[in-house]
Amino acid sequence: MKRATYSKLFLVTLVLGLLILAFGVFLLTYMRYHERAYVFLCPGAALLIGGIAGVIAPQAKVKSAIFYGVMAFAIVTMTVGVNYLTYHDVQDHQRGYICIAGGIIILLVGIVGAIVTQPMARLAACFSVVELGIAASIGIVACIIGCHILTIEGYQHEAYLIITIGAVCFLGGIASAAFTQNKAAIQRR
């Protein structure tokens, strides 16, 4: 495939991820369908981060963008697991432990995969994993939690602080990963 086709593919993936993530937040906060919302939050975050990874890294392969999405999926899955641990039923605790353990394994696969798929720039790949794969994904999770606290719990001051921290993590992760990938591309020339 040509570079322009990949760019269009990543942009469509980014927009689709944003829409799916927004629908998941809507289900979580306004409809209060927690389990149904998780079905949309995890893939939405994965598509959003994967699309961003493909857009900001001009030399990125589809495989590395997929692994960045896998990391976002894992982080949201672990957050879902922690939420299950707040329930009082033992069966929900078992689901929570399964989500957390699965999320850790998936996160490790995503980290290793994102580093291995960029053999010419291992250092830039390591920094991008931390910046985009982890910091931006945690920013998405913080924004989701902030929206939940704002609408369900009604704690406005804490919610706005969490949403602000999430937005800073998300945008800072994207900006620093873009800077790192751009610098690595310039050094290769």
C-alpha positions as protocol buffer text, in pm:
chain_id: "A"
residue {
  index: 1
  type: MET
  ca { x: 0 y: 0 z: 0 }
}
residue {
  index: 2
  type: LYS
  ca { x: 106 y: 354 z: -62 }
}
residue {
  index: 3
  type: ARG
  ca { x: 187 y: 604 z: 213 }
}
residue {
  index: 4
  type: ALA
  ca { x: -123 y: 814 z: 130 }
}
residue {
  index: 5
  type: THR
  ca { x: -345 y: 508 z: 167 }
}
residue {
  index: 6
  type: TYR
  ca { x: -194 y: 435 z: 508 }
}
residue {
  index: 7
  type: SER
  ca { x: -248 y: 796 z: 616 }
}
residue {
  index: 8
  type: LYS
  ca { x: -615 y: 775 z: 519 }
}
residue {
  index: 9
  type: LEU
  ca { x: -648 y: 442 z: 694 }
}
residue {
  index: 10
  type: PHE
  ca { x: -498 y: 579 z: 1014 }
}
residue {
  index: 11
  type: LEU
  ca { x: -717 y: 890 z: 1003 }
}
residue {
  index: 12
  type: VAL
  ca { x: -1029 y: 676 z: 960 }
}
residue {
  index: 13
  type: THR
  ca { x: -911 y: 456 z: 1248 }
}
residue {
  index: 14
  type: LEU
  ca { x: -854 y: 762 z: 1467 }
}
residue {
  index: 15
  type: VAL
  ca { x: -1199 y: 908 z: 1397 }
}
residue {
  index: 16
  type: LEU
  ca { x: -1369 y: 570 z: 1440 }
}
residue {
  index: 17
  type: GLY
  ca { x: -1189 y: 518 z: 1771 }
}
residue {
  index: 18
  type: LEU
  ca { x: -1295 y: 862 z: 1891 }
}
residue {
  index: 19
  type: LEU
  ca { x: -1659 y: 793 z: 1803 }
}
residue {
  index: 20
  type: ILE
  ca { x: -1661 y: 449 z: 1967 }
}
residue {
  index: 21
  type: LEU
  ca { x: -1489 y: 587 z: 2278 }
}
residue {
  index: 22
  type: ALA
  ca { x: -1741 y: 873 z: 2298 }
}
residue {
  index: 23
  type: PHE
  ca { x: -2028 y: 625 z: 2272 }
}
residue {
  index: 24
  type: GLY
  ca { x: -1873 y: 417 z: 2551 }
}
residue {
  index: 25
  type: VAL
  ca { x: -1842 y: 724 z: 2773 }
}
residue {
  index: 26
  type: PHE
  ca { x: -2206 y: 808 z: 2694 }
}
residue {
  index: 27
  type: LEU
  ca { x: -2315 y: 458 z: 2796 }
}
residue {
  index: 28
  type: LEU
  ca { x: -2107 y: 475 z: 3113 }
}
residue {
  index: 29
  type: THR
  ca { x: -2203 y: 820 z: 3233 }
}
residue {
  index: 30
  type: TYR
  ca { x: -2553 y: 893 z: 3110 }
}
residue {
  index: 31
  type: MET
  ca { x: -2711 y: 553 z: 3051 }
}
residue {
  index: 32
  type: ARG
  ca { x: -2523 y: 389 z: 3342 }
}
residue {
  index: 33
  type: TYR
  ca { x: -2470 y: 65 z: 3151 }
}
residue {
  index: 34
  type: HIS
  ca { x: -2129 y: -22 z: 3292 }
}
residue {
  index: 35
  type: GLU
  ca { x: -2076 y: -366 z: 3142 }
}
residue {
  index: 36
  type: ARG
  ca { x: -2204 y: -257 z: 2802 }
}
residue {
  index: 37
  type: ALA
  ca { x: -1989 y: 54 z: 2812 }
}
residue {
  index: 38
  type: TYR
  ca { x: -1674 y: -153 z: 2866 }
}
residue {
  index: 39
  type: VAL
  ca { x: -1737 y: -327 z: 2535 }
}
residue {
  index: 40
  type: PHE
  ca { x: -1700 y: 10 z: 2363 }
}
residue {
  index: 41
  type: LEU
  ca { x: -1439 y: 178 z: 2585 }
}
residue {
  index: 42
  type: CYS
  ca { x: -1163 y: -79 z: 2532 }
}
residue {
  index: 43
  type: PRO
  ca { x: -1176 y: -101 z: 2150 }
}
residue {
  index: 44
  type: GLY
  ca { x: -1243 y: 273 z: 2123 }
}
residue {
  index: 45
  type: ALA
  ca { x: -925 y: 355 z: 2316 }
}
residue {
  index: 46
  type: ALA
  ca { x: -732 y: 98 z: 2113 }
}
residue {
  index: 47
  type: LEU
  ca { x: -847 y: 241 z: 1780 }
}
residue {
  index: 48
  type: LEU
  ca { x: -784 y: 598 z: 1893 }
}
residue {
  index: 49
  type: ILE
  ca { x: -428 y: 537 z: 2013 }
}
residue {
  index: 50
  type: GLY
  ca { x: -350 y: 308 z: 1717 }
}
residue {
  index: 51
  type: GLY
  ca { x: -474 y: 573 z: 1474 }
}
residue {
  index: 52
  type: ILE
  ca { x: -272 y: 843 z: 1646 }
}
residue {
  index: 53
  type: ALA
  ca { x: 38 y: 622 z: 1639 }
}
residue {
  index: 54
  type: GLY
  ca { x: -4 y: 574 z: 1266 }
}
residue {
  index: 55
  type: VAL
  ca { x: -59 y: 943 z: 1200 }
}
residue {
  index: 56
  type: ILE
  ca { x: 232 y: 1084 z: 1405 }
}
residue {
  index: 57
  type: ALA
  ca { x: 494 y: 830 z: 1304 }
}
residue {
  index: 58
  type: PRO
  ca { x: 562 y: 862 z: 931 }
}
residue {
  index: 59
  type: GLN
  ca { x: 782 y: 554 z: 926 }
}
residue {
  index: 60
  type: ALA
  ca { x: 549 y: 354 z: 1146 }
}
residue {
  index: 61
  type: LYS
  ca { x: 430 y: 25 z: 1018 }
}
residue {
  index: 62
  type: VAL
  ca { x: 78 y: -97 z: 1059 }
}
residue {
  index: 63
  type: LYS
  ca { x: 210 y: -354 z: 1305 }
}
residue {
  index: 64
  type: SER
  ca { x: 353 y: -95 z: 1541 }
}
residue {
  index: 65
  type: ALA
  ca { x: 30 y: 107 z: 1533 }
}
residue {
  index: 66
  type: ILE
  ca { x: -159 y: -210 z: 1621 }
}
residue {
  index: 67
  type: PHE
  ca { x: 69 y: -271 z: 1919 }
}
residue {
  index: 68
  type: TYR
  ca { x: 13 y: 84 z: 2045 }
}
residue {
  index: 69
  type: GLY
  ca { x: -359 y: 14 z: 2024 }
}
residue {
  index: 70
  type: VAL
  ca { x: -305 y: -311 z: 2213 }
}
residue {
  index: 71
  type: MET
  ca { x: -139 y: -117 z: 2495 }
}
residue {
  index: 72
  type: ALA
  ca { x: -435 y: 121 z: 2519 }
}
residue {
  index: 73
  type: PHE
  ca { x: -673 y: -177 z: 2520 }
}
residue {
  index: 74
  type: ALA
  ca { x: -476 y: -334 z: 2804 }
}
residue {
  index: 75
  type: ILE
  ca { x: -471 y: -21 z: 3019 }
}
residue {
  index: 76
  type: VAL
  ca { x: -845 y: 30 z: 2985 }
}
residue {
  index: 77
  type: THR
  ca { x: -900 y: -342 z: 3057 }
}
residue {
  index: 78
  type: MET
  ca { x: -699 y: -314 z: 3380 }
}
residue {
  index: 79
  type: THR
  ca { x: -908 y: -12 z: 3479 }
}
residue {
  index: 80
  type: VAL
  ca { x: -1224 y: -215 z: 3420 }
}
residue {
  index: 81
  type: GLY
  ca { x: -1077 y: -486 z: 3643 }
}
residue {
  index: 82
  type: VAL
  ca { x: -1010 y: -236 z: 3922 }
}
residue {
  index: 83
  type: ASN
  ca { x: -1367 y: -114 z: 3889 }
}
residue {
  index: 84
  type: TYR
  ca { x: -1494 y: -472 z: 3928 }
}
residue {
  index: 85
  type: LEU
  ca { x: -1297 y: -497 z: 4254 }
}
residue {
  index: 86
  type: THR
  ca { x: -1509 y: -215 z: 4400 }
}
residue {
  index: 87
  type: TYR
  ca { x: -1821 y: -430 z: 4376 }
}
residue {
  index: 88
  type: HIS
  ca { x: -1929 y: -639 z: 4675 }
}
residue {
  index: 89
  type: ASP
  ca { x: -1996 y: -971 z: 4502 }
}
residue {
  index: 90
  type: VAL
  ca { x: -1718 y: -1234 z: 4501 }
}
residue {
  index: 91
  type: GLN
  ca { x: -1798 y: -1323 z: 4142 }
}
residue {
  index: 92
  type: ASP
  ca { x: -1731 y: -962 z: 4040 }
}
residue {
  index: 93
  type: HIS
  ca { x: -1397 y: -976 z: 4223 }
}
residue {
  index: 94
  type: GLN
  ca { x: -1301 y: -1281 z: 4018 }
}
residue {
  index: 95
  type: ARG
  ca { x: -1386 y: -1092 z: 3699 }
}
residue {
  index: 96
  type: GLY
  ca { x: -1173 y: -804 z: 3824 }
}
residue {
  index: 97
  type: TYR
  ca { x: -871 y: -1025 z: 3887 }
}
residue {
  index: 98
  type: ILE
  ca { x: -910 y: -1184 z: 3545 }
}
residue {
  index: 99
  type: CYS
  ca { x: -931 y: -841 z: 3378 }
}
residue {
  index: 100
  type: ILE
  ca { x: -625 y: -715 z: 3564 }
}
residue {
  index: 101
  type: ALA
  ca { x: -417 y: -1027 z: 3491 }
}
residue {
  index: 102
  type: GLY
  ca { x: -522 y: -1030 z: 3127 }
}
residue {
  index: 103
  type: GLY
  ca { x: -452 y: -658 z: 3098 }
}
residue {
  index: 104
  type: ILE
  ca { x: -101 y: -700 z: 3235 }
}
residue {
  index: 105
  type: ILE
  ca { x: -24 y: -979 z: 2989 }
}
residue {
  index: 106
  type: ILE
  ca { x: -172 y: -783 z: 2698 }
}
residue {
  index: 107
  type: LEU
  ca { x: 22 y: -472 z: 2803 }
}
residue {
  index: 108
  type: LEU
  ca { x: 351 y: -664 z: 2805 }
}
residue {
  index: 109
  type: VAL
  ca { x: 273 y: -803 z: 2459 }
}
residue {
  index: 110
  type: GLY
  ca { x: 198 y: -452 z: 2335 }
}
residue {
  index: 111
  type: ILE
  ca { x: 517 y: -304 z: 2480 }
}
residue {
  index: 112
  type: VAL
  ca { x: 742 y: -575 z: 2340 }
}
residue {
  index: 113
  type: GLY
  ca { x: 564 y: -571 z: 2004 }
}
residue {
  index: 114
  type: ALA
  ca { x: 588 y: -193 z: 1966 }
}
residue {
  index: 115
  type: ILE
  ca { x: 960 y: -199 z: 2039 }
}
residue {
  index: 116
  type: VAL
  ca { x: 1037 y: -499 z: 1817 }
}
residue {
  index: 117
  type: THR
  ca { x: 847 y: -364 z: 1515 }
}
residue {
  index: 118
  type: GLN
  ca { x: 1074 y: -58 z: 1499 }
}
residue {
  index: 119
  type: PRO
  ca { x: 1420 y: -216 z: 1461 }
}
residue {
  index: 120
  type: MET
  ca { x: 1595 y: 91 z: 1321 }
}
residue {
  index: 121
  type: ALA
  ca { x: 1495 y: 317 z: 1610 }
}
residue {
  index: 122
  type: ARG
  ca { x: 1487 y: 116 z: 1931 }
}
residue {
  index: 123
  type: LEU
  ca { x: 1548 y: 414 z: 2160 }
}
residue {
  index: 124
  type: ALA
  ca { x: 1278 y: 621 z: 1990 }
}
residue {
  index: 125
  type: ALA
  ca { x: 1046 y: 320 z: 2009 }
}
residue {
  index: 126
  type: CYS
  ca { x: 1108 y: 286 z: 2385 }
}
residue {
  index: 127
  type: PHE
  ca { x: 1032 y: 653 z: 2443 }
}
residue {
  index: 128
  type: SER
  ca { x: 724 y: 636 z: 2220 }
}
residue {
  index: 129
  type: VAL
  ca { x: 596 y: 335 z: 2413 }
}
residue {
  index: 130
  type: VAL
  ca { x: 614 y: 531 z: 2736 }
}
residue {
  index: 131
  type: GLU
  ca { x: 480 y: 853 z: 2587 }
}
residue {
  index: 132
  type: LEU
  ca { x: 205 y: 740 z: 2353 }
}
residue {
  index: 133
  type: GLY
  ca { x: 137 y: 385 z: 2457 }
}
residue {
  index: 134
  type: ILE
  ca { x: 122 y: 441 z: 2830 }
}
residue {
  index: 135
  type: ALA
  ca { x: 92 y: 814 z: 2912 }
}
residue {
  index: 136
  type: ALA
  ca { x: -170 y: 893 z: 2647 }
}
residue {
  index: 137
  type: SER
  ca { x: -365 y: 577 z: 2734 }
}
residue {
  index: 138
  type: ILE
  ca { x: -363 y: 668 z: 3102 }
}
residue {
  index: 139
  type: GLY
  ca { x: -486 y: 1011 z: 2999 }
}
residue {
  index: 140
  type: ILE
  ca { x: -783 y: 850 z: 2824 }
}
residue {
  index: 141
  type: VAL
  ca { x: -857 y: 644 z: 3135 }
}
residue {
  index: 142
  type: ALA
  ca { x: -835 y: 952 z: 3358 }
}
residue {
  index: 143
  type: CYS
  ca { x: -1079 y: 1141 z: 3135 }
}
residue {
  index: 144
  type: ILE
  ca { x: -1322 y: 846 z: 3146 }
}
residue {
  index: 145
  type: ILE
  ca { x: -1297 y: 827 z: 3525 }
}
residue {
  index: 146
  type: GLY
  ca { x: -1340 y: 1205 z: 3553 }
}
residue {
  index: 147
  type: CYS
  ca { x: -1654 y: 1197 z: 3338 }
}
residue {
  index: 148
  type: HIS
  ca { x: -1789 y: 915 z: 3552 }
}
residue {
  index: 149
  type: ILE
  ca { x: -1720 y: 1104 z: 3876 }
}
residue {
  index: 150
  type: LEU
  ca { x: -1871 y: 1422 z: 3735 }
}
residue {
  index: 151
  type: THR
  ca { x: -2197 y: 1268 z: 3617 }
}
residue {
  index: 152
  type: ILE
  ca { x: -2258 y: 976 z: 3852 }
}
residue {
  index: 153
  type: GLU
  ca { x: -2094 y: 1081 z: 4177 }
}
residue {
  index: 154
  type: GLY
  ca { x: -2148 y: 1455 z: 4142 }
}
residue {
  index: 155
  type: TYR
  ca { x: -1805 y: 1562 z: 4273 }
}
residue {
  index: 156
  type: GLN
  ca { x: -1734 y: 1854 z: 4045 }
}
residue {
  index: 157
  type: HIS
  ca { x: -1400 y: 1982 z: 4177 }
}
residue {
  index: 158
  type: GLU
  ca { x: -1237 y: 1639 z: 4187 }
}
residue {
  index: 159
  type: ALA
  ca { x: -1383 y: 1547 z: 3849 }
}
residue {
  index: 160
  type: TYR
  ca { x: -1254 y: 1857 z: 3676 }
}
residue {
  index: 161
  type: LEU
  ca { x: -910 y: 1802 z: 3822 }
}
residue {
  index: 162
  type: ILE
  ca { x: -905 y: 1440 z: 3701 }
}
residue {
  index: 163
  type: ILE
  ca { x: -1030 y: 1537 z: 3355 }
}
residue {
  index: 164
  type: THR
  ca { x: -765 y: 1811 z: 3333 }
}
residue {
  index: 165
  type: ILE
  ca { x: -488 y: 1571 z: 3437 }
}
residue {
  index: 166
  type: GLY
  ca { x: -617 y: 1317 z: 3185 }
}
residue {
  index: 167
  type: ALA
  ca { x: -622 y: 1574 z: 2905 }
}
residue {
  index: 168
  type: VAL
  ca { x: -269 y: 1688 z: 2989 }
}
residue {
  index: 169
  type: CYS
  ca { x: -144 y: 1326 z: 2992 }
}
residue {
  index: 170
  type: PHE
  ca { x: -321 y: 1248 z: 2665 }
}
residue {
  index: 171
  type: LEU
  ca { x: -208 y: 1559 z: 2476 }
}
residue {
  index: 172
  type: GLY
  ca { x: 139 y: 1556 z: 2633 }
}
residue {
  index: 173
  type: GLY
  ca { x: 185 y: 1190 z: 2538 }
}
residue {
  index: 174
  type: ILE
  ca { x: 84 y: 1261 z: 2180 }
}
residue {
  index: 175
  type: ALA
  ca { x: 303 y: 1571 z: 2150 }
}
residue {
  index: 176
  type: SER
  ca { x: 611 y: 1412 z: 2304 }
}
residue {
  index: 177
  type: ALA
  ca { x: 573 y: 1094 z: 2096 }
}
residue {
  index: 178
  type: ALA
  ca { x: 537 y: 1303 z: 1781 }
}
residue {
  index: 179
  type: PHE
  ca { x: 849 y: 1499 z: 1873 }
}
residue {
  index: 180
  type: THR
  ca { x: 1043 y: 1178 z: 1946 }
}
residue {
  index: 181
  type: GLN
  ca { x: 938 y: 1010 z: 1621 }
}
residue {
  index: 182
  type: ASN
  ca { x: 1014 y: 1326 z: 1421 }
}
residue {
  index: 183
  type: LYS
  ca { x: 1358 y: 1354 z: 1578 }
}
residue {
  index: 184
  type: ALA
  ca { x: 1430 y: 988 z: 1505 }
}
residue {
  index: 185
  type: ALA
  ca { x: 1321 y: 1033 z: 1141 }
}
residue {
  index: 186
  type: ILE
  ca { x: 1551 y: 1335 z: 1103 }
}
residue {
  index: 187
  type: GLN
  ca { x: 1848 y: 1146 z: 1251 }
}
residue {
  index: 188
  type: ARG
  ca { x: 1800 y: 858 z: 1007 }
}
residue {
  index: 189
  type: ARG
  ca { x: 1838 y: 1084 z: 705 }
}
